[in-house]
Amino acid sequence: MKKDLFKDVEGQAEDGLQQKCYVHFWNTYPRLRGLLFHVPNGGKRNAREGWKFNQIGLVAGVADLLLIYDTKIYCFELKTKTGSQSVKQEKWQNSVEAQGVNYFIIRTLEDFKILLRNIIK
């Protein structure tokens, strides 16, 4: 039986959207592979792991995907159609936008595709 890797699992819809966006980028822009990436800041950790990650640079609120292209940085926060940012995510967005970084909230794969077509010439 073939498993559908892109099927959204209850409680993991944002992960499914992120996977779809990443795979689309990987397949559509092979010359840019490695320039779109995820920083694994989320997830549950025990106290020891949490301390370790904080000591090596974990920053709460960092966007789900980062793209470095043409001397610019683009941040993509993936949300469901009804999802909203946490206070830490909003704070991080404000911090990076104050530095001139582009920040986008992505709710559908189609939105991501359109945005990429406007960014990548």
C-alpha positions in Angstrom: 0.0 0.0 0.0 1.4 3.4 -1.0 1.6 5.9 1.7 0.6 9.5 0.9 3.4 11.6 2.3 1.5 14.8 1.7 -1.7 13.9 3.4 -2.3 16.3 6.3 -2.5 14.5 9.6 -4.8 15.8 12.3 -2.8 18.4 14.3 -0.1 18.5 11.7 -1.6 20.5 8.9 1.1 23.2 9.1 3.8 20.4 8.8 2.0 19.1 5.7 1.9 22.5 4.1 5.6 23.1 4.9 6.5 19.8 3.3 4.5 20.6 0.2 6.2 24.0 -0.1 9.6 22.6 0.5 9.2 19.8 -2.1 7.8 22.2 -4.6 10.8 24.5 -4.2 13.3 21.5 -4.4 11.7 20.2 -7.6 11.1 23.6 -9.3 14.3 25.4 -8.5 17.1 22.7 -8.4 19.8 25.3 -8.9 18.8 26.9 -5.6 18.7 23.7 -3.5 20.1 24.3 0.0 19.1 28.0 0.0 15.6 27.3 1.3 15.8 25.6 4.7 14.1 24.9 8.0 15.5 25.9 11.4 14.3 23.2 13.9 13.3 25.5 16.7 10.0 23.8 17.6 9.1 20.5 19.1 8.9 19.1 22.6 12.2 18.6 24.5 13.1 17.5 28.0 14.7 20.1 30.3 18.2 19.0 29.5 17.7 19.2 25.7 15.9 22.5 26.1 18.8 24.0 28.0 21.3 22.7 25.4 19.3 24.1 22.5 19.1 27.5 24.3 22.8 27.5 24.8 23.6 26.8 21.1 21.3 29.5 19.8 17.6 28.5 19.8 15.5 31.5 19.2 11.8 31.2 19.9 9.5 32.5 17.1 11.9 32.0 14.1 10.0 31.5 10.9 9.4 27.9 9.5 11.4 28.3 6.3 14.2 30.7 5.4 15.3 31.5 1.8 18.6 33.2 0.9 18.4 34.5 -2.6 20.0 37.3 -4.6 21.6 38.9 -1.4 18.3 39.0 0.4 16.7 36.9 3.1 13.0 35.8 2.9 11.2 34.3 5.9 8.1 32.2 5.5 5.8 31.3 8.4 3.5 28.5 7.5 0.0 28.7 8.9 -3.3 26.9 8.3 -6.2 29.0 6.9 -7.3 29.8 10.5 -3.9 29.6 12.3 -2.4 32.6 13.9 1.1 33.6 15.0 2.2 33.3 18.6 3.4 36.4 20.5 7.0 35.2 20.1 6.5 34.7 16.3 5.1 38.3 16.0 8.0 39.7 18.0 10.6 37.9 15.8 8.8 39.1 12.7 9.0 42.7 13.9 12.7 42.2 14.7 13.6 40.9 11.3 11.5 43.3 9.4 13.2 46.2 11.3 16.4 44.9 9.7 14.9 45.0 6.2 14.2 41.2 6.0 11.2 40.1 4.0 8.7 38.1 6.1 5.6 36.3 4.7 2.8 34.3 6.2 1.9 31.4 3.8 -1.4 29.6 4.1 -1.5 27.6 0.9 0.9 26.0 -1.5 -0.5 28.2 -4.3 0.3 31.3 -2.3 3.9 30.0 -1.9 4.2 29.3 -5.6 3.0 32.8 -6.6 5.3 34.4 -4.1 8.3 32.4 -5.4 7.6 33.4 -9.0 7.7 37.0 -7.9 10.9 36.6 -5.9 12.9 34.3 -8.3 13.5 35.9 -11.6 
